Amino acid sequence: MNILVDESPDIIALLDAGAQYGKVIDRKVRELNVGTELLPLDTPAADIIKGKFKAIIISGGPDSVTEPGSPQCDPEIFKIGIPVLGICYGLQLINHAFKGKVEAKEAREDGQFDIVVDETCPLFHTLDSRQSVLLTHGDTVTEVADGFKVVAQSGGNDMVAAIAHQSLPLYGVQFHPEVDLTINGKTMMKNFLYNISGCVGNFTIANREASCISEIINLISDKKKVIVLVSGGVDSTVCAALLHKAISSDSIYALHINNGFSRLNESDNVVKALNGIGLNVRYVDASEAFYAARTTISKTLANGELSKRETLALRDTVEPEDKRKIIGDTFMRVVDTELLAMKLDPDDCLLAQGTLRPDLIESASSIASKVADAIKTHHNDTELVRNLRDQGRIVEPLKDFHKDEVRQLGRDLGLSDSFVERHPFPGPGLAIRILCARKPYRDENQHRNTECMVRAIVDFHRNAFNLQHQQNDDNGVNESDDGLLYHRSVNQGLNVEQRESLRTITSAIQLNAILLPIQSVGVQGDSRTYSYAVAISSDIDRALIPWSNLMELSKIIPRILHNVNRVVYLFGSSISVAPTTVTATTLTPDVIQLSQLVDDAANQVMRSAGAVSLLAQMPVVLLPLDFDNVNETSSTPLRRSVVIRPFITRDFMTGVPAVPGKDLPLEVIANMVNAISSVNGVSRVLYDLTAKPPGTTEWE
């Protein structure tokens, strides 16, 4: 992108260790009128000096600094006299480089937590001592390096949350100041850039719309035709609007491809709306082609050899990554078919996509990061798409943008709120909001232990009472009591403050918790996880559910159990026994129709209540579970259940669940539950309580 800057602007070096939030750091710094240059983590100190950078920021990453072969920086960068801020992995790298100790601890921190900061530290200038921040890590500093001091602590002062050198401008934070879930993160970043590093804010991004248009004109010659894929979402619509402003309309062909996984009547409504703003959309019903589609997936083995395998047909596929890759590659093949139908030469055509920066980060695209871990493959960044990108056949003017920036650009282009404020809907559509399965998931090595630990967490108060009663009894503690043994394990994973919080939560209401026999995709410690989900239930009246307590519980469970990345609340009567089987589910017409009906039922309630604008997104997810038919011997036809995920975010890299009664009216939630429950084939409705991290926005 062509960026106009003032003369001699402030620039900092951003060393990339593979963080999911690497480009969010870049964006946050640019918002503060300081330029960035994204560099490999091992960039030599000599190159940093030549670059005349004002400061260095080291990003987070998915690795452990103590592992052989883990990414390392040039230790000389700490001796060249310019300020350094290490974030998450960056903090651990600094401490490790100065001979401090970093170790894995039993308890993880994945989500929004309160920390206590040293207000005298320049990094926390003007801030109160208690700060709400995003933490996502398993390793932690257990011994601070010589010359450094602790300037922030988490976990009731059990864990180091920030360090600062006592004489050099070197700082490290275990949390992520760059994301919105760190409430005062922007102030902390400003303190580092301005007060510590001496930046003056003379970097300006002038007219991003003009920069995008300039890029399009530079990429597209007069003879080239551009095929732009439009879904009706804000990203592809803004991309199409930019193209129409940059080049002749005669060179642009807008395609809306119905992949068979759109919402109820979605394609008809989208084509009508897009034609209404002059895009002249060509509609392609390719649903049958998608259902039958397969693709080839390549994988580099440990010995360096390239392994290839062909997937099953999409209608038979259960693996979420396979589904995403099949759909992404099939989009490209359908485009080629349409080019022939339109008598266009593929060699004279470019493909335009509304790809955003978060898509590339989560797919581990080298455009965003050389070392990031893949969380999930986005349909616009599959292997086939990457090959086309390498050939120079892809136009992506929004690849450096985040969702809120695209919305602002859309407003600048004159698009109406019906496009700009529309909730994001994934390119693969409902295909990734249908959890497919043929058999229940059960990790034989960890299942029983995890199940018992989950029960011990929700029974924490009762077990604590029993333990105290036995300790006071003449016969002493029954060491063979499993409940008390697991209670002790839970106790060890929490600090005093967290124990008290859990005791309060579990004394207020009787809860049941079960381990669901399915997996969901999450992001923990900058890495992809594919792990258990926990369902909490109770017999309390729906209007009296203590939602704030449940939200706190949803943080505690993944903190103790690293193989759990999602927590949900199960409406209806309490369930104490988990299903032992699943409803066989693949992408068949009846399953797709059920997904469309429950999605439409939930969204009709939201629209009629005028509540759509209260949320950033609301996936409605179909689970292959019948909670009222928990074993394989019943002759009752197996049904499926539905999760609603009302989600609040600004940067779409992190976010929190909407709190019922606070962010979303209880009446709206009750009406959604009733509307979904009335759809034939639905067993139960669940509410996703999980922040991102540890759960991703989508379940797959």
Secondary structure by P-SEA (a helix, b strand, c coil): cccccccccbbbbbbbccccaaaaaaaaaaaacbbbbbbcccccaaaaaaacccbbbbbbcccccccccccccccccccccbbbbbccaaaaaaaaaabbbbbbcccccccbbbbbbccccccccccccbbbbbbbbccccccccccccccccccccccccccccccccbbbbccccccccccaaaaaaaaaaccccccccccccccaaaaaaaaaaaaccccbbbbbbbcccaaaaaaaaaaaaccccccbbbbbbcccccccaaaaaaaaaaaaaccbbbbbcaaaaaaabbbbbbbbccccbbbbbbbccccccccaaaaaaaaaaaaaaaaaaaaaaaccccccbbbbbbccaaaaaaacccccccccccccccccccaaaaaaaaacccccccccccaaaaaaaaaaacccccccccccccccccccccccccbbbbccccaaaaaaaaaaaaaaaaaaaaaaaaaacccccccccaaaaaaaaaaaaccaaaaaaaaaaaaabbbbbbbbcbbbbbbcccccccbbbbbbbccccccccaaaaaaaaaaaaaaccccccbbbbbccccccccccccccccccaaaaaaaaaaaaaaaaaaaaaccccccccccbbbbcccccccccccccccbbbbbbbbcccccccccccccccccccaaaaaaaaaaaaacccccbbbbbcccccccccccc
